[in-house]
Amino acid sequence: MLAAVVLLIGTAFSALTTRALAAPNNDDVWLKSFTVKNNVKNGDTITLKLVFGKNPETELQGDVFLEFDSNKFYIASEGGYNEMYKRFSFAEDKNEQKVEVKLTVSKNVALGTTETISFDMFYTVLRDELQEDGTTQKVAFPQQVSLSIPVNMYTEPEPEPEPEPEPEPILPEPIPDPLLTPHIVISGYDWGGGELKAGEDVYLTVNFRNTSKKLDIENIIISINLPSGVILAKASTSFYMEKLGPEKYGSQVFWLRTDKKLPSGIADFGITFSYEFKENNAYQSGTDSENFGLMFVGEDEEESSEPEEYKDRFEINDIALPEYLMVGEENYITVKFVNKGSEAINNVSVKLECEGMRNSGVNDYFGMLGANVKDEMELPVVFDMGGNFNGVATVSYELPDGTLKEVTREFSVYAEEPYVEPDFPIEPDFPIEPEVPEQRGLPFWAIVAIIAGGAVLVIVLIVLLARHARKKKLIIEDEDDENI
């Protein structure tokens, strides 16, 4: 389990302690500030005011839980004793949340000392994991952070001593300026507590800090040297951090996978930091390295009893079909599934088989599916014929103990034939006027024009003949008059 440890130590004895904390580097959720009453006595009830911050790029799954150590301070309630949990969630689009917890001071707390309110913070982070096929999926990572807040217990005031005569002041020797060269040192490491066993995955968190009070450290390359029998499950051995401010803390998580045959004993790890820092307007490079060991329990020291069998709780939730599925066109069928088990399963793949489907047997690789995580996968399908068809979706996967399993679910799908324009005439719904037969010879208007033209010609001839006859008659009459 991933864990980061933050220790807050305070020594001032005042009525109220308020402390604002810098955000740890690369943390998803952290304690930004706290306020708590000082000078408290056994049996008192105090209000612990906490302000938590969240990385805006972090996606959380569910609530954040605070588990308090009830040995010295426990959650005050009317109906119970020694309550341990307080839960809260971040408001939508908010990266800060205020939480108030009323605590009762136990009789086990000694007066005149500085005690600590100890509690663990649990939350789950959803991160995108890159798959071998280039796609990404959401994977849940449970997180745990241990926190301690100082509380000053009541102290009887001591009588003020008689003032002593002030001695002659002694001027201190001038202190030379400290070395400005920054270094990165490991401040601690954590694997979530518990016993480290061979053959199991380990979330190892290494915490470190910048020793310089003035200079930033930039372009940090973090490399880990692994002992024999230990590998990194999902990454290379080098990690990059852009910047670490003066006296700031950072952390890096390593997901380790150990060999089942790793012998019992201390496994030696090495961490190397390569970085740059800017001094006198010029960049310089630096390197620091540290070693540490982790104690592992191998097969030779594990109990001989068989481990409890893993309870397989994987199932296919649903199969989503396209609204319209046309023959010859590419569509997608979505298979939805969920892992309700307490451990992640590996090598998840999905296959579709269906009669009438051109690419029956199409399959794709999904990868790892975390515990209590649901997801889905789309597969392309093309049908060569129309009608109703029955198919089967199969999801195969590997249990944590290496057992291969598969789950199937049937589905029915209808493929539509494409519309084809008919090649025979279709009678219309409205009346059609009868077709007029084609006319032969001169059209009617031409015949009328010819007749009218002929009539005009006849009239002109008659007029001319009449004029001619009248003229001739006049000539004859003139001749008769001359003869007389």
The 8 nearest C-alpha neighbors of each residue, nearest first, counted from 0:
[[1, 191, 202, 190, 2, 201, 142, 141],
 [0, 2, 202, 142, 191, 143, 190, 203],
 [3, 1, 143, 191, 144, 142, 189, 190],
 [2, 4, 144, 204, 189, 5, 145, 143],
 [5, 3, 145, 144, 6, 146, 2, 189],
 [4, 6, 146, 145, 7, 3, 147, 144],
 [7, 5, 147, 146, 8, 4, 148, 145],
 [6, 8, 148, 147, 5, 9, 149, 146],
 [9, 7, 149, 6, 10, 148, 147, 115],
 [8, 10, 149, 11, 7, 150, 148, 113],
 [9, 11, 12, 8, 113, 151, 149, 150],
 [10, 12, 13, 9, 151, 16, 37, 113],
 [13, 11, 151, 10, 37, 14, 38, 16],
 [14, 12, 15, 37, 11, 16, 38, 151],
 [13, 15, 37, 36, 38, 16, 12, 35],
 [14, 16, 36, 37, 13, 35, 17, 34],
 [17, 15, 35, 34, 36, 18, 37, 13],
 [18, 16, 34, 33, 15, 35, 19, 32],
 [17, 19, 32, 33, 20, 34, 16, 31],
 [20, 18, 32, 31, 33, 17, 21, 30],
 [21, 19, 31, 32, 18, 22, 30, 33],
 [22, 20, 23, 31, 19, 247, 32, 30],
 [21, 23, 24, 20, 31, 29, 26, 30],
 [24, 22, 26, 248, 249, 21, 25, 29],
 [23, 25, 249, 26, 248, 22, 250, 243],
 [24, 26, 23, 27, 249, 250, 54, 251],
 [27, 25, 24, 23, 28, 29, 54, 22],
 [26, 28, 54, 53, 57, 25, 29, 124],
 [29, 27, 53, 52, 26, 54, 51, 30],
 [30, 28, 52, 51, 31, 26, 53, 22],
 [29, 31, 51, 32, 50, 52, 20, 28],
 [30, 32, 20, 51, 50, 19, 52, 29],
 [33, 31, 19, 18, 50, 20, 30, 49],
 [32, 34, 49, 18, 48, 17, 50, 19],
 [33, 35, 17, 48, 16, 47, 18, 49],
 [36, 34, 47, 16, 15, 46, 37, 48],
 [35, 37, 15, 14, 16, 45, 38, 34],
 [36, 38, 14, 151, 15, 39, 150, 13],
 [39, 37, 153, 152, 151, 14, 40, 36],
 [38, 40, 152, 153, 37, 43, 41, 151],
 [41, 39, 43, 153, 42, 152, 38, 110],
 [40, 42, 106, 104, 43, 105, 108, 39],
 [41, 43, 104, 105, 103, 40, 44, 106],
 [44, 42, 104, 41, 40, 103, 45, 39],
 [43, 45, 103, 102, 104, 42, 101, 46],
 [44, 46, 102, 101, 43, 47, 103, 36],
 [47, 45, 101, 100, 102, 48, 35, 99],
 [46, 48, 35, 100, 99, 34, 101, 49],
 [49, 47, 99, 34, 33, 98, 46, 35],
 [48, 50, 33, 98, 97, 32, 99, 47],
 [49, 51, 97, 32, 31, 96, 30, 98],
 [52, 50, 30, 31, 96, 29, 95, 97],
 [51, 53, 95, 29, 28, 94, 31, 30],
 [54, 52, 28, 94, 27, 55, 95, 29],
 [53, 55, 27, 57, 56, 28, 94, 52],
 [56, 54, 57, 53, 94, 58, 93, 27],
 [57, 55, 54, 58, 27, 53, 94, 126],
 [56, 58, 54, 55, 27, 59, 124, 53],
 [57, 59, 125, 124, 56, 60, 126, 55],
 [60, 58, 124, 123, 125, 61, 57, 122],
 [59, 61, 123, 124, 125, 58, 62, 122],
 [60, 62, 59, 63, 123, 122, 88, 124],
 [63, 61, 88, 87, 64, 86, 122, 60],
 [62, 64, 122, 87, 86, 121, 88, 65],
 [65, 63, 86, 121, 120, 85, 62, 66],
 [64, 66, 120, 85, 84, 119, 86, 67],
 [67, 65, 84, 119, 118, 83, 64, 120],
 [68, 66, 118, 83, 69, 117, 84, 65],
 [67, 69, 70, 117, 118, 72, 66, 73],
 [68, 70, 73, 72, 71, 81, 67, 83],
 [69, 71, 68, 72, 105, 73, 107, 81],
 [72, 70, 105, 69, 108, 107, 104, 73],
 [73, 71, 104, 69, 103, 105, 102, 70],
 [74, 72, 69, 81, 102, 103, 75, 82],
 [75, 73, 102, 82, 101, 81, 103, 83],
 [74, 76, 102, 103, 101, 73, 77, 82],
 [77, 75, 78, 79, 74, 80, 82, 101],
 [78, 76, 79, 75, 80, 74, 82, 81],
 [77, 79, 76, 80, 75, 82, 81, 74],
 [80, 78, 76, 77, 82, 81, 75, 74],
 [81, 79, 82, 76, 75, 78, 74, 73],
 [82, 80, 73, 69, 74, 83, 79, 75],
 [81, 83, 74, 80, 84, 73, 79, 75],
 [82, 84, 67, 66, 81, 74, 69, 73],
 [85, 83, 66, 65, 82, 67, 86, 64],
 [84, 86, 65, 64, 66, 87, 83, 100],
 [87, 85, 64, 63, 65, 62, 84, 88],
 [88, 86, 63, 62, 64, 85, 89, 98],
 [89, 87, 62, 63, 90, 86, 61, 96],
 [88, 90, 96, 93, 91, 94, 95, 87],
 [89, 91, 93, 92, 88, 96, 94, 95],
 [90, 92, 93, 89, 94, 88, 95, 96],
 [91, 93, 90, 94, 89, 55, 95, 53],
 [94, 92, 90, 91, 95, 89, 96, 55],
 [93, 95, 53, 52, 55, 54, 92, 89],
 [94, 96, 52, 51, 93, 53, 89, 97],
 [97, 95, 51, 89, 50, 98, 52, 94],
 [96, 98, 50, 49, 51, 99, 95, 48],
 [99, 97, 49, 48, 50, 96, 100, 87],
 [100, 98, 48, 47, 49, 46, 101, 97],
 [99, 101, 47, 46, 102, 48, 98, 74],
 [102, 100, 46, 75, 45, 74, 47, 44],
 [103, 101, 74, 75, 73, 45, 44, 72],
 [102, 104, 44, 75, 73, 72, 43, 42],
 [105, 103, 42, 72, 41, 43, 71, 44],
 [104, 106, 71, 107, 72, 41, 42, 108],
 [105, 107, 41, 108, 42, 104, 71, 109],
 [108, 106, 105, 71, 109, 70, 41, 104],
 [107, 109, 106, 71, 105, 110, 41, 104],
 [110, 108, 112, 107, 111, 152, 106, 114],
 [111, 109, 152, 112, 153, 154, 108, 40],
 [110, 112, 154, 152, 153, 109, 113, 155],
 [113, 111, 152, 110, 114, 151, 109, 154],
 [112, 114, 151, 150, 152, 149, 115, 10],
 [113, 115, 150, 149, 112, 151, 116, 152],
 [116, 114, 149, 148, 150, 147, 117, 113],
 [115, 117, 148, 147, 149, 72, 118, 114],
 [118, 116, 147, 68, 146, 115, 67, 148],
 [117, 119, 67, 66, 146, 68, 145, 65],
 [118, 120, 145, 66, 144, 65, 146, 121],
 [119, 121, 65, 144, 143, 64, 145, 66],
 [122, 120, 143, 64, 142, 63, 65, 119],
 [123, 121, 63, 142, 141, 64, 62, 143],
 [122, 124, 141, 60, 140, 142, 59, 139],
 [125, 123, 59, 140, 139, 58, 60, 141],
 [126, 124, 139, 138, 58, 137, 59, 140],
 [127, 125, 137, 138, 128, 124, 139, 58],
 [126, 128, 137, 136, 135, 138, 129, 125],
 [127, 129, 135, 136, 126, 137, 130, 138],
 [130, 128, 135, 134, 133, 127, 131, 136],
 [131, 129, 134, 133, 132, 135, 128, 366],
 [130, 132, 133, 129, 134, 366, 364, 365],
 [133, 131, 130, 134, 364, 365, 129, 135],
 [134, 132, 130, 131, 129, 135, 128, 136],
 [135, 133, 130, 132, 129, 136, 131, 128],
 [134, 136, 129, 128, 130, 127, 133, 137],
 [137, 135, 127, 128, 138, 129, 134, 130],
 [136, 138, 127, 126, 125, 128, 139, 135],
 [139, 137, 125, 126, 369, 127, 136, 128],
 [138, 140, 125, 124, 369, 123, 141, 126],
 [139, 141, 124, 123, 125, 142, 138, 126],
 [142, 140, 123, 122, 124, 139, 1, 0],
 [141, 143, 1, 122, 123, 121, 2, 140],
 [144, 142, 2, 121, 120, 1, 119, 122],
 [143, 145, 3, 120, 2, 119, 4, 146],
 [146, 144, 119, 4, 118, 120, 5, 3],
 [147, 145, 118, 5, 117, 119, 6, 144],
 [146, 148, 117, 116, 6, 7, 115, 118],
 [147, 149, 116, 115, 7, 117, 150, 146],
 [150, 148, 115, 9, 8, 114, 113, 116],
 [149, 151, 114, 113, 115, 37, 152, 148],
 [152, 150, 113, 37, 38, 12, 112, 114],
 [153, 151, 38, 39, 110, 111, 112, 113],
 [152, 154, 38, 39, 111, 110, 40, 151],
 [153, 155, 111, 156, 110, 152, 38, 112],
 [156, 154, 157, 153, 111, 110, 158, 38],
 [157, 155, 154, 158, 159, 153, 111, 38],
 [156, 158, 159, 155, 160, 154, 111, 161],
 [159, 157, 160, 156, 161, 155, 162, 154],
 [158, 160, 157, 161, 162, 156, 163, 155],
 [161, 159, 162, 158, 163, 157, 156, 164],
 [162, 160, 163, 159, 158, 164, 165, 157],
 [161, 163, 160, 164, 165, 159, 166, 158],
 [164, 162, 165, 161, 160, 166, 159, 167],
 [165, 163, 166, 162, 167, 161, 168, 160],
 [164, 166, 163, 167, 168, 162, 169, 161],
 [167, 165, 168, 164, 169, 163, 162, 170],
 [166, 168, 169, 165, 164, 170, 163, 171],
 [169, 167, 166, 170, 165, 171, 164, 172],
 [170, 168, 171, 167, 166, 172, 165, 173],
 [169, 171, 168, 172, 173, 167, 174, 166],
 [172, 170, 173, 169, 174, 168, 175, 167],
 [171, 173, 174, 170, 169, 175, 176, 168],
 [174, 172, 171, 175, 170, 176, 177, 169],
 [175, 173, 172, 176, 171, 177, 170, 178],
 [176, 174, 177, 173, 178, 172, 179, 171],
 [175, 177, 174, 178, 179, 173, 180, 212],
 [178, 176, 179, 175, 174, 180, 211, 212],
 [177, 179, 180, 176, 181, 211, 175, 212],
 [178, 180, 177, 181, 211, 214, 213, 176],
 [179, 181, 178, 182, 211, 214, 276, 278],
 [182, 180, 211, 210, 179, 209, 214, 183],
 [183, 181, 210, 209, 184, 180, 287, 211],
 [182, 184, 209, 208, 210, 287, 207, 185],
 [183, 185, 207, 208, 186, 182, 209, 210],
 [184, 186, 207, 187, 206, 208, 183, 205],
 [187, 185, 207, 206, 184, 208, 188, 205],
 [188, 186, 206, 185, 205, 207, 189, 4],
 [189, 187, 205, 204, 206, 190, 203, 186],
 [188, 190, 204, 191, 203, 2, 3, 205],
 [189, 191, 203, 202, 192, 204, 2, 1],
 [192, 190, 0, 2, 189, 1, 193, 143],
 [193, 191, 190, 194, 189, 0, 195, 2],
 [192, 194, 195, 191, 190, 196, 0, 189],
 [193, 195, 196, 192, 295, 296, 294, 191],
 [194, 196, 295, 296, 193, 294, 197, 201],
 [197, 195, 296, 295, 199, 297, 194, 198],
 [196, 198, 259, 297, 257, 261, 199, 258],
 [197, 259, 199, 258, 257, 196, 256, 200],
 [200, 198, 197, 257, 196, 256, 201, 259],
 [199, 201, 256, 255, 257, 202, 254, 198],
 [202, 200, 255, 254, 203, 256, 199, 0],
 [203, 201, 254, 1, 0, 190, 253, 255],
 [202, 204, 190, 253, 252, 189, 201, 254],
 [205, 203, 252, 189, 188, 251, 190, 253],
 [204, 206, 188, 251, 250, 187, 252, 203],
 [207, 205, 250, 187, 186, 188, 249, 185],
 [208, 206, 185, 186, 249, 184, 248, 250],
 [209, 207, 248, 247, 183, 184, 249, 210],
 [208, 210, 246, 183, 211, 247, 245, 182],
 [211, 209, 246, 182, 181, 208, 183, 212],
 [210, 212, 181, 245, 213, 209, 214, 246],
 [213, 211, 245, 246, 214, 210, 209, 179],
 [214, 212, 245, 211, 215, 179, 246, 244],
 [215, 213, 245, 211, 212, 216, 181, 276],
 [216, 214, 244, 245, 243, 276, 217, 213],
 [215, 217, 276, 243, 242, 275, 244, 214],
 [216, 218, 242, 275, 219, 241, 276, 274],
 [219, 217, 241, 274, 275, 240, 242, 220],
 [218, 220, 274, 240, 217, 273, 239, 241],
 [219, 221, 239, 273, 238, 272, 274, 222],
 [222, 220, 272, 238, 237, 271, 239, 219],
 [223, 221, 237, 271, 236, 270, 238, 220],
 [222, 224, 270, 236, 269, 225, 271, 237],
 [225, 223, 269, 268, 270, 222, 226, 236],
 [224, 226, 268, 229, 223, 227, 230, 269],
 [227, 225, 267, 229, 266, 268, 228, 224],
 [226, 228, 229, 225, 266, 261, 230, 258],
 [227, 229, 258, 261, 257, 226, 230, 260],
 [230, 228, 257, 227, 256, 226, 225, 258],
 [231, 229, 256, 255, 232, 257, 225, 228],
 [232, 230, 255, 254, 233, 234, 256, 235],
 [231, 233, 256, 255, 254, 230, 234, 200],
 [234, 232, 231, 254, 235, 255, 253, 230],
 [235, 233, 231, 232, 236, 237, 254, 253],
 [234, 236, 237, 231, 233, 238, 232, 222],
 [235, 237, 222, 223, 234, 238, 231, 224],
 [238, 236, 222, 221, 235, 220, 223, 239],
 [239, 237, 221, 220, 222, 236, 240, 235],
 [238, 240, 220, 219, 221, 241, 237, 218],
 [241, 239, 219, 242, 218, 220, 238, 217],
 [240, 242, 218, 217, 219, 239, 243, 216],
 [241, 243, 217, 216, 240, 218, 244, 219],
 [244, 242, 216, 215, 247, 217, 209, 245],
 [243, 245, 215, 247, 246, 216, 242, 209],
 [244, 246, 212, 211, 247, 215, 213, 214],
 [247, 245, 209, 210, 212, 211, 208, 244],
 [248, 246, 244, 245, 208, 209, 243, 249],
 [249, 247, 208, 207, 23, 24, 209, 246],
 [250, 248, 24, 207, 206, 208, 23, 247],
 [249, 251, 206, 205, 207, 204, 24, 252],
 [250, 252, 205, 204, 253, 206, 249, 238],
 [253, 251, 204, 203, 205, 254, 202, 250],
 [254, 252, 203, 202, 255, 204, 251, 231],
 [253, 255, 202, 232, 231, 201, 203, 252],
 [256, 254, 231, 201, 232, 200, 230, 253],
 [255, 257, 200, 230, 232, 229, 231, 199],
 [258, 256, 229, 198, 197, 228, 199, 259],
 [257, 259, 198, 228, 261, 260, 197, 229],
 [258, 198, 260, 197, 261, 257, 298, 297],
 [261, 259, 258, 262, 298, 297, 197, 198],
 [260, 262, 258, 197, 259, 297, 228, 263],
 [263, 261, 297, 260, 264, 298, 296, 299],
 [262, 264, 297, 296, 295, 261, 300, 299],
 [263, 265, 294, 295, 262, 266, 296, 297],
 [264, 266, 294, 293, 292, 295, 267, 263],
 [265, 267, 293, 292, 226, 294, 264, 268],
 [266, 268, 292, 226, 291, 265, 293, 269],
 [269, 267, 225, 291, 290, 224, 292, 226],
 [268, 270, 290, 224, 223, 289, 291, 271],
 [269, 271, 223, 289, 288, 222, 290, 224],
 [272, 270, 288, 222, 287, 221, 223, 273],
 [271, 273, 221, 287, 286, 220, 288, 274],
 [274, 272, 286, 220, 219, 285, 271, 287],
 [275, 273, 219, 285, 218, 284, 217, 220],
 [274, 276, 284, 217, 283, 216, 285, 218],
 [277, 275, 216, 283, 282, 217, 215, 284],
 [276, 278, 282, 281, 280, 283, 279, 275],
 [277, 279, 280, 281, 282, 276, 283, 214],
 [278, 280, 281, 277, 282, 283, 276, 214],
 [281, 279, 278, 277, 282, 283, 276, 214],
 [280, 282, 277, 278, 279, 283, 276, 275],
 [283, 281, 277, 276, 278, 275, 284, 280],
 [282, 284, 276, 275, 277, 281, 285, 278],
 [285, 283, 275, 274, 276, 282, 286, 273],
 [284, 286, 274, 273, 275, 283, 287, 182],
 [285, 287, 273, 272, 274, 288, 284, 271],
 [288, 286, 272, 271, 183, 273, 182, 285],
 [287, 289, 271, 270, 272, 286, 290, 269],
 [288, 290, 270, 269, 271, 291, 287, 185],
 [291, 289, 269, 268, 270, 267, 288, 292],
 [292, 290, 268, 267, 269, 289, 293, 270],
 [291, 293, 267, 266, 265, 268, 294, 290],
 [294, 292, 265, 266, 295, 267, 291, 268],
 [293, 295, 265, 264, 266, 292, 195, 296],
 [296, 294, 195, 263, 196, 264, 265, 297],
 [295, 297, 263, 196, 197, 195, 300, 264],
 [298, 296, 263, 262, 197, 299, 261, 300],
 [297, 299, 301, 300, 260, 262, 296, 197],
 [298, 300, 297, 301, 263, 262, 296, 302],
 [301, 299, 298, 297, 296, 302, 263, 303],
 [302, 300, 298, 299, 303, 297, 296, 196],
 [303, 301, 304, 300, 305, 298, 299, 306],
 [302, 304, 301, 305, 300, 306, 298, 299],
 [305, 303, 302, 306, 301, 307, 300, 308],
 [304, 306, 303, 307, 302, 308, 301, 309],
 [307, 305, 308, 304, 309, 303, 302, 301],
 [306, 308, 309, 305, 310, 304, 400, 399],
 [309, 307, 306, 310, 305, 400, 311, 399],
 [310, 308, 311, 307, 399, 400, 398, 340],
 [309, 311, 312, 308, 340, 341, 307, 342],
 [310, 312, 313, 340, 309, 398, 339, 338],
 [313, 311, 340, 339, 338, 310, 314, 337],
 [312, 314, 338, 337, 339, 311, 340, 315],
 [313, 315, 337, 336, 316, 312, 338, 406],
 [316, 314, 336, 317, 335, 337, 408, 406],
 [317, 315, 336, 335, 314, 337, 318, 334],
 [316, 318, 335, 315, 334, 319, 336, 333],
 [317, 319, 334, 333, 335, 320, 332, 410],
 [318, 320, 333, 332, 317, 334, 321, 335],
 [319, 321, 332, 318, 322, 333, 331, 412],
 [322, 320, 323, 324, 332, 331, 319, 330],
 [321, 323, 320, 324, 319, 330, 413, 325],
 [324, 322, 321, 325, 414, 415, 413, 320],
 [323, 325, 414, 415, 321, 330, 322, 326],
 [326, 324, 415, 414, 328, 416, 327, 323],
 [325, 327, 382, 416, 383, 328, 384, 415],
 [326, 328, 383, 382, 381, 325, 329, 384],
 [327, 329, 326, 325, 381, 330, 382, 324],
 [330, 328, 381, 380, 379, 327, 331, 382],
 [329, 331, 380, 379, 328, 381, 324, 321],
 [330, 332, 379, 378, 380, 377, 333, 321],
 [331, 333, 320, 378, 377, 319, 321, 379],
 [334, 332, 377, 319, 376, 318, 335, 378],
 [333, 335, 318, 376, 375, 317, 319, 377],
 [336, 334, 375, 317, 316, 315, 374, 318],
 [337, 335, 315, 316, 374, 373, 314, 375],
 [338, 336, 373, 314, 372, 313, 339, 374],
 [339, 337, 313, 371, 340, 372, 370, 312],
 [340, 338, 371, 312, 313, 337, 370, 341],
 [341, 339, 312, 338, 342, 370, 311, 371],
 [340, 342, 370, 339, 371, 343, 310, 338],
 [343, 341, 370, 340, 344, 369, 399, 371],
 [342, 344, 369, 370, 368, 345, 367, 341],
 [345, 343, 398, 368, 367, 397, 399, 369],
 [344, 346, 367, 397, 347, 366, 396, 368],
 [347, 345, 366, 396, 367, 397, 348, 365],
 [346, 348, 396, 366, 365, 345, 395, 367],
 [347, 349, 364, 365, 395, 394, 363, 346],
 [348, 350, 394, 362, 363, 393, 364, 395],
 [349, 351, 362, 393, 361, 392, 360, 394],
 [352, 350, 392, 360, 361, 391, 362, 359],
 [353, 351, 359, 360, 391, 390, 392, 350],
 [354, 352, 390, 359, 356, 389, 355, 391],
 [355, 353, 356, 388, 390, 389, 352, 359],
 [354, 356, 382, 384, 383, 353, 357, 388],
 [355, 357, 382, 359, 354, 358, 353, 381],
 [356, 358, 382, 381, 359, 383, 355, 380],
 [359, 357, 356, 361, 360, 380, 381, 382],
 [360, 358, 352, 356, 353, 361, 357, 351],
 [359, 361, 352, 351, 350, 358, 362, 353],
 [362, 360, 351, 359, 350, 358, 352, 363],
 [363, 361, 350, 349, 360, 351, 364, 348],
 [362, 364, 349, 348, 365, 350, 361, 378],
 [365, 363, 348, 366, 347, 349, 362, 346],
 [364, 366, 348, 347, 363, 367, 346, 349],
 [367, 365, 346, 347, 345, 364, 130, 368],
 [366, 368, 345, 344, 346, 347, 369, 365],
 [369, 367, 344, 343, 345, 366, 372, 370],
 [370, 368, 343, 372, 138, 139, 371, 367],
 [369, 371, 343, 342, 341, 372, 340, 338],
 [372, 370, 339, 338, 340, 369, 341, 373],
 [373, 371, 370, 369, 338, 337, 368, 374],
 [372, 374, 337, 336, 338, 371, 375, 335],
 [375, 373, 336, 335, 337, 372, 376, 368],
 [374, 376, 335, 334, 336, 333, 377, 373],
 [377, 375, 334, 333, 378, 335, 374, 365],
 [378, 376, 333, 332, 331, 334, 379, 375],
 [377, 379, 331, 332, 333, 380, 376, 362],
 [378, 380, 331, 330, 329, 332, 377, 381],
 [381, 379, 330, 329, 331, 358, 378, 382],
 [380, 382, 329, 357, 356, 328, 327, 358],
 [383, 381, 356, 326, 357, 355, 327, 384],
 [384, 382, 326, 327, 357, 355, 356, 381],
 [385, 383, 382, 326, 355, 386, 416, 414],
 [386, 384, 414, 416, 415, 326, 383, 387],
 [385, 387, 414, 413, 388, 415, 384, 416],
 [388, 386, 413, 412, 414, 411, 389, 385],
 [389, 387, 412, 411, 354, 413, 386, 390],
 [390, 388, 411, 410, 353, 412, 354, 387],
 [389, 391, 353, 410, 352, 409, 411, 388],
 [390, 392, 409, 352, 408, 351, 410, 353],
 [393, 391, 351, 408, 407, 350, 409, 352],
 [392, 394, 407, 350, 406, 349, 391, 395],
 [395, 393, 349, 406, 405, 348, 407, 350],
 [394, 396, 405, 348, 347, 404, 406, 393],
 [397, 395, 347, 346, 404, 403, 345, 405],
 [396, 398, 403, 345, 402, 401, 344, 346],
 [399, 397, 402, 344, 401, 400, 403, 345],
 [400, 398, 401, 344, 397, 343, 342, 402],
 [399, 401, 398, 402, 309, 397, 308, 403],
 [402, 400, 398, 399, 397, 403, 345, 344],
 [403, 401, 398, 397, 400, 404, 399, 396],
 [402, 404, 397, 396, 398, 401, 405, 395],
 [405, 403, 396, 395, 397, 402, 406, 398],
 [404, 406, 395, 394, 396, 393, 407, 403],
 [405, 407, 394, 393, 395, 314, 408, 404],
 [408, 406, 393, 392, 394, 391, 405, 409],
 [407, 409, 392, 391, 393, 410, 406, 315],
 [408, 410, 391, 390, 392, 407, 411, 389],
 [409, 411, 390, 389, 391, 408, 412, 318],
 [412, 410, 389, 388, 390, 387, 413, 409],
 [411, 413, 388, 387, 389, 414, 410, 320],
 [414, 412, 387, 386, 388, 415, 324, 411],
 [415, 413, 385, 324, 386, 325, 326, 387],
 [416, 414, 325, 385, 326, 324, 417, 386],
 [415, 417, 385, 326, 325, 418, 414, 384],
 [416, 418, 415, 419, 326, 325, 327, 385],
 [419, 417, 416, 420, 415, 421, 325, 326],
 [420, 418, 421, 417, 416, 422, 423, 415],
 [419, 421, 422, 418, 423, 417, 424, 425],
 [422, 420, 423, 419, 424, 425, 418, 417],
 [421, 423, 420, 424, 419, 425, 418, 426],
 [424, 422, 421, 425, 420, 426, 419, 427],
 [425, 423, 426, 422, 421, 427, 420, 428],
 [424, 426, 427, 423, 421, 422, 428, 420],
 [427, 425, 424, 428, 429, 430, 423, 431],
 [428, 426, 429, 425, 430, 431, 424, 432],
 [427, 429, 426, 430, 425, 431, 424, 432],
 [428, 430, 427, 431, 426, 432, 425, 433],
 [431, 429, 432, 428, 427, 433, 426, 434],
 [430, 432, 433, 429, 427, 434, 428, 426],
 [431, 433, 434, 430, 435, 429, 427, 436],
 [434, 432, 435, 431, 436, 430, 437, 429],
 [433, 435, 436, 432, 431, 437, 438, 430],
 [434, 436, 433, 437, 438, 432, 431, 439],
 [437, 435, 434, 438, 433, 439, 432, 440],
 [436, 438, 435, 439, 434, 440, 442, 441],
 [439, 437, 436, 440, 442, 441, 435, 443],
 [438, 440, 437, 441, 442, 436, 443, 435],
 [441, 439, 442, 438, 443, 445, 446, 437],
 [442, 440, 445, 443, 446, 439, 444, 438],
 [441, 443, 445, 444, 440, 446, 438, 439],
 [444, 442, 446, 445, 447, 441, 448, 440],
 [443, 445, 447, 446, 442, 448, 441, 449],
 [444, 446, 448, 443, 442, 447, 441, 449],
 [447, 445, 449, 443, 448, 444, 450, 442],
 [448, 446, 444, 450, 445, 449, 451, 443],
 [447, 449, 445, 451, 446, 450, 452, 444],
 [450, 448, 452, 446, 451, 447, 453, 445],
 [451, 449, 453, 447, 452, 448, 454, 446],
 [450, 452, 448, 454, 449, 453, 447, 455],
 [453, 451, 449, 455, 450, 454, 448, 456],
 [454, 452, 456, 450, 455, 451, 449, 457],
 [455, 453, 457, 451, 456, 452, 450, 458],
 [454, 456, 458, 452, 453, 457, 459, 451],
 [457, 455, 453, 459, 454, 458, 460, 452],
 [458, 456, 460, 454, 459, 455, 461, 453],
 [457, 459, 455, 461, 456, 460, 462, 454],
 [458, 460, 456, 462, 457, 461, 463, 455],
 [461, 459, 463, 457, 462, 458, 464, 456],
 [460, 462, 458, 464, 459, 463, 465, 457],
 [463, 461, 465, 459, 460, 464, 466, 458],
 [462, 464, 466, 460, 465, 461, 467, 459],
 [465, 463, 467, 461, 466, 462, 460, 468],
 [464, 466, 462, 468, 463, 467, 461, 469],
 [467, 465, 463, 469, 464, 468, 470, 462],
 [466, 468, 464, 470, 465, 469, 463, 471],
 [469, 467, 471, 465, 470, 466, 464, 472],
 [468, 470, 472, 466, 467, 471, 465, 473],
 [471, 469, 467, 473, 472, 468, 466, 474],
 [470, 472, 468, 474, 473, 469, 467, 475],
 [471, 473, 469, 475, 470, 474, 468, 476],
 [474, 472, 476, 470, 471, 475, 477, 469],
 [473, 475, 477, 471, 476, 472, 478, 470],
 [476, 474, 478, 472, 477, 473, 479, 471],
 [475, 477, 473, 479, 474, 478, 472, 480],
 [478, 476, 474, 480, 475, 479, 473, 481],
 [477, 479, 481, 475, 480, 476, 474, 482],
 [480, 478, 476, 482, 477, 481, 475, 483],
 [479, 481, 477, 478, 483, 482, 476, 475],
 [482, 480, 478, 483, 479, 477, 476, 475],
 [483, 481, 479, 480, 478, 477, 476, 475],
 [482, 480, 481, 479, 478, 477, 476, 475]]
